[in-house]
Amino acid sequence: MTLKQRLQKRKSNKFTTICVHLKSKASAPGKVILFGEHFVVYGVKAILCSINKRITVTAEKINERKISIQSNIGSLELEPNQPIIEIDSPLKPFYYLANKVLQNEESGIKIQVESQIPTGVGLGSSSACCVAGAAAISKLFSEPSKEEILEMAIEAEKTIFQNTSGADCTVCTFGGIMEYDKENGFSKIESEPNFHLVIANSNIEHSTEKIVKEVKFFKEKNENVFSNLCDKELELINDVLELLKKNKIKKLGEKIKQNQKYLETIGISNEKMRKMIHVGNEISFGTKITGAGGGGCIFALTDDTNLEGTLNQFKEKNYECFSVKIDFQGLNTF
Ligand code: PMV
């Protein structure tokens, strides 16, 4: 059954019991890819965690037949049924989601987005938008499960990045720390490691789509090197899963440094990021790029003993930085 059919079935089944909401609110966390970005696109496992920085979306039914979106990165107001391909806005996923639920309705939707997550720097702001947006918007008309919300969120994310592995939306929905691969989906890692991540922002915005294409190009030109790296990444991730169970933070730091070497090899780093990683490695247990690279953020693994020192180290060199912890809630609806 397609998502649309499933949603329609739920809607007709619950016709008498669902209280249709005039206003609904949802929030979803951002994320950090701890290990395995890019290789995950080619089927290798990745390890991700959601972080305690969130996006909150409020959706409201309005009488006027329009979709109106306001956020700290701009606004978008259009009538329903516009061709998605012609919409040139980072708010496109919200329009897609609202337009979809309005297909058999006569109302419009007003959407308000509040964010604690910087955009375009690999911290999952667009995935958190898609997840919180899918939840808030769909709950105006139905009571979807988390799995259905995830499915809608991934569809919405595909309007801006067609080849997404789905990993980001998955961790933003279910929260915590998880392993993920394209074939088997996600599996939560039950340990609750007691680490802090110091995130430093290069302030270079990146396009995930562009960098993923560049990696594809690298892979096509260097098939053997790439396939070897995929094997090494998988081996590293299997070691990491054991270290996480035992909460061996220092050894995890070594794996982070190792993973960064693989990311350097596939060409997603640059001079500024290398400098920042060097700064992070002076005090933290290990530092690497998180997400697509080519800009965006790096993270440094710390615990209570070196958290402040690592933050100060970045601040002294004038890098924008802040610390985060793992979020264990995932998607919240109100
Ligand atoms: O959009 P970012 O920066 O969080 O990076 C996405 C991670 C990739 O592995 C590069 C792509 C993907 O779809 O998993």
Residues whose N, C-alpha, C, O or C-beta is under 5 A from the ligand:
A	BS01	PMV	E37 H38 V40 G122 G124 N163 T164 S165 G166 A167 T208 T290 G291 A292 G293
